[in-house]
Amino acid sequence: MAPLLQSQWRFRPVGGGTFHCPRCDRERDYTGTGVRTYLALFGRPLFPTRAEQTLVACDECGAIYDVEITTMDPAAARDVRSEDELALEAVLAGVVFSDSAVRPVEKRVARDAVRHYTHRPETGGGERLTVKRRNPADPFERIARLAGILDESSRRRFVAAAYRVCGADRELHSQEARLLMQLGEVLNLGPREIREAMREGMGGES
């Protein structure tokens, strides 16, 4: 049974513009979204618990950034990592460290999945996975505030990447299975979409 009081993210469109997208490394149009968390009772928002944050999504590649990216110099913006990349790392780290046995193959597959998702040649995923183990937190906190911005294809890729990491050791543990279902729920994916995403993960797509 869901708790009576829980946090709930709310999203609203706030216009758009043009910026230098670090992932595309060129000028792109973006769509802005205001993101705010509320304390909800029985699923109905009561009052906000945080100030609204504005996130922007590249209309071409879908990468999501804090709105400050739109005022940055292109050379400086190139080093900024997207919010969806950081969220994916947090989710995959949660999968890797969900059981007591941390396997090198899982960490390698997680890093490869992040590189595949972002089309970057290298990321700091390995360091973040280590930090994650020392300082555990809710692996879905970052992704929950993006769920209303990501398109369905991106949301399925998150589940596919997580499933691929789960299967890296050729065994799906019970805690990993629970994390997959929780991830699907956070991303507002139904059972059919989750199954399709898992099939994509089995095929090596992330």
C-alpha positions as CSV (number, residue, x, y, z in Angstrom):
1,M,0.0,0.0,0.0
2,A,1.3,3.4,-1.0
3,P,2.0,5.9,1.9
4,L,-0.7,8.5,2.6
5,L,1.9,11.3,2.4
6,Q,4.6,11.3,-0.3
7,S,6.6,13.6,-2.5
8,Q,5.3,14.2,-6.0
9,W,7.0,16.0,-8.9
10,R,5.0,18.4,-11.0
11,F,6.0,19.7,-14.4
12,R,4.9,22.8,-16.4
13,P,6.0,24.1,-19.8
14,V,8.0,27.4,-19.6
15,G,8.8,28.2,-23.2
16,G,12.0,27.6,-25.1
17,G,14.8,29.1,-27.1
18,T,18.2,28.3,-28.6
19,F,21.4,27.2,-26.8
20,H,24.7,25.4,-27.4
21,C,23.9,21.7,-26.7
22,P,27.0,20.1,-25.2
23,R,26.0,16.6,-26.4
24,C,25.3,17.8,-30.0
25,D,28.1,20.3,-29.7
26,R,26.2,22.8,-31.8
27,E,23.4,25.3,-31.6
28,R,20.0,23.7,-31.0
29,D,16.5,24.7,-30.1
30,Y,15.4,23.7,-26.6
31,T,12.1,23.3,-24.7
32,G,11.9,24.5,-21.1
33,T,10.1,22.8,-18.2
34,G,9.5,24.1,-14.7
35,V,10.0,21.3,-12.2
36,R,8.8,21.4,-8.6
37,T,8.2,18.8,-5.8
38,Y,5.0,18.8,-3.7
39,L,3.9,17.0,-0.6
40,A,0.9,15.0,-1.7
41,L,-1.9,13.4,0.2
42,F,-3.6,10.4,-1.5
43,G,-1.8,11.4,-4.7
44,R,-3.1,15.0,-4.6
45,P,-0.5,17.8,-4.2
46,L,-0.9,19.9,-1.0
47,F,2.0,22.4,-1.1
48,P,5.4,22.8,-2.6
49,T,8.4,21.6,-0.6
50,R,11.1,23.1,-2.9
51,A,11.5,26.1,-5.1
52,E,10.8,25.5,-8.8
53,Q,13.7,24.6,-11.0
54,T,13.8,25.1,-14.7
55,L,15.3,22.4,-16.9
56,V,15.8,22.5,-20.7
57,A,15.8,19.7,-23.1
58,C,17.5,19.7,-26.5
59,D,14.9,19.3,-29.2
60,E,17.4,17.3,-31.3
61,C,19.1,14.8,-28.9
62,G,16.8,15.1,-25.8
63,A,19.7,15.8,-23.4
64,I,18.4,17.7,-20.3
65,Y,20.3,20.5,-18.5
66,D,19.8,23.1,-15.9
67,V,18.6,26.3,-17.5
68,E,21.9,28.0,-16.7
69,I,23.4,26.1,-19.7
70,T,21.5,28.5,-22.0
71,T,23.7,31.5,-20.8
72,M,27.1,29.7,-20.8
73,D,29.9,30.1,-23.3
74,P,30.0,27.1,-25.7
75,A,33.5,26.2,-24.7
76,A,32.5,26.1,-21.0
77,A,29.2,24.3,-21.8
78,R,31.0,21.5,-23.5
79,D,32.2,20.1,-20.2
80,V,28.7,20.1,-18.5
81,R,27.2,16.7,-18.1
82,S,23.5,16.4,-18.7
83,E,21.0,15.7,-15.9
84,D,19.7,12.6,-17.7
85,E,23.3,11.2,-17.9
86,L,23.8,11.8,-14.1
87,A,20.4,10.2,-13.4
88,L,21.2,7.1,-15.5
89,E,24.5,6.7,-13.6
90,A,22.7,6.9,-10.3
91,V,20.2,4.2,-11.4
92,L,22.8,1.9,-12.7
93,A,24.9,2.3,-9.6
94,G,21.8,1.4,-7.6
95,V,21.6,-1.8,-9.6
96,V,25.3,-2.7,-9.3
97,F,25.2,-2.2,-5.5
98,S,21.8,-3.7,-4.9
99,D,23.2,-6.9,-3.6
100,S,26.3,-7.8,-1.5
101,A,28.4,-9.0,-4.4
102,V,29.8,-6.1,-6.6
103,R,31.0,-7.7,-9.8
104,P,33.5,-6.0,-12.1
105,V,31.5,-7.1,-15.1
106,E,28.5,-5.2,-13.8
107,K,30.5,-2.0,-13.4
108,R,32.0,-2.4,-16.9
109,V,28.5,-2.9,-18.4
110,A,27.2,0.1,-16.5
111,R,29.9,2.3,-17.8
112,D,29.4,1.0,-21.3
113,A,25.7,1.7,-21.1
114,V,26.2,5.3,-20.0
115,R,28.6,5.8,-22.9
116,H,26.2,4.3,-25.3
117,Y,23.3,6.4,-24.0
118,T,25.2,9.7,-24.2
119,H,27.4,8.9,-27.2
120,R,30.4,10.2,-25.3
121,P,33.7,8.5,-25.7
122,E,34.4,8.4,-21.9
123,T,32.5,9.3,-18.7
124,G,33.3,9.3,-15.0
125,G,30.8,6.5,-14.3
126,G,33.4,4.2,-12.6
127,E,34.2,6.9,-10.0
128,R,30.6,7.6,-9.4
129,L,29.8,3.9,-8.9
130,T,32.4,3.8,-6.2
131,V,31.1,6.9,-4.5
132,K,27.6,5.5,-4.6
133,R,28.6,2.5,-2.6
134,R,30.2,4.6,0.1
135,N,27.3,7.0,0.3
136,P,24.1,5.2,-0.6
137,A,21.0,7.2,-1.5
138,D,17.8,6.7,-3.3
139,P,18.9,5.8,-6.9
140,F,15.6,7.1,-8.3
141,E,15.8,10.6,-6.8
142,R,17.4,12.2,-9.9
143,I,15.3,10.3,-12.4
144,A,12.0,11.1,-10.7
145,R,12.4,14.8,-11.4
146,L,13.1,14.1,-15.1
147,A,10.2,11.6,-15.6
148,G,7.9,14.2,-16.9
149,I,10.4,15.6,-19.4
150,L,11.9,12.4,-20.9
151,D,10.1,11.0,-24.0
152,E,9.0,7.4,-24.0
153,S,12.0,6.2,-26.0
154,S,14.4,7.7,-23.5
155,R,12.4,6.2,-20.6
156,R,12.5,2.8,-22.2
157,R,16.3,3.1,-22.7
158,F,16.8,3.7,-19.0
159,V,15.0,0.5,-18.2
160,A,16.9,-1.4,-21.0
161,A,20.2,-0.1,-19.7
162,A,19.3,-1.2,-16.1
163,Y,18.2,-4.6,-17.3
164,R,21.4,-5.1,-19.2
165,V,23.4,-4.4,-16.1
166,C,21.2,-6.8,-14.1
167,G,22.0,-9.5,-16.6
168,A,25.7,-8.9,-16.7
169,D,26.4,-11.8,-14.4
170,R,23.7,-13.9,-16.1
171,E,21.5,-13.9,-13.0
172,L,18.6,-11.7,-12.1
173,H,18.6,-11.3,-8.3
174,S,15.4,-10.5,-6.4
175,Q,16.5,-7.1,-5.3
176,E,17.5,-6.3,-8.9
177,A,14.1,-7.3,-10.1
178,R,12.4,-5.0,-7.6
179,L,14.6,-2.1,-8.7
180,L,13.6,-2.7,-12.3
181,M,9.9,-2.6,-11.4
182,Q,10.4,0.5,-9.3
183,L,12.3,2.2,-12.1
184,G,9.5,1.5,-14.5
185,E,6.9,2.9,-12.1
186,V,9.0,6.1,-11.5
187,L,9.2,6.5,-15.3
188,N,5.5,6.0,-15.7
189,L,5.9,3.0,-17.9
190,G,3.3,0.3,-18.1
191,P,3.9,-3.4,-18.0
192,R,4.0,-3.7,-21.8
193,E,6.6,-0.9,-22.1
194,I,8.7,-2.4,-19.3
195,R,8.7,-5.8,-21.1
196,E,9.7,-4.1,-24.4
197,A,12.5,-2.2,-22.7
198,M,13.8,-5.4,-21.1
199,R,13.8,-7.1,-24.5
200,E,15.8,-4.2,-25.8
201,G,18.2,-4.7,-22.9
202,M,18.6,-8.4,-23.8
203,G,19.4,-7.4,-27.3
204,G,22.2,-5.1,-26.1
205,E,20.4,-1.9,-26.7
206,S,20.6,0.8,-24.0
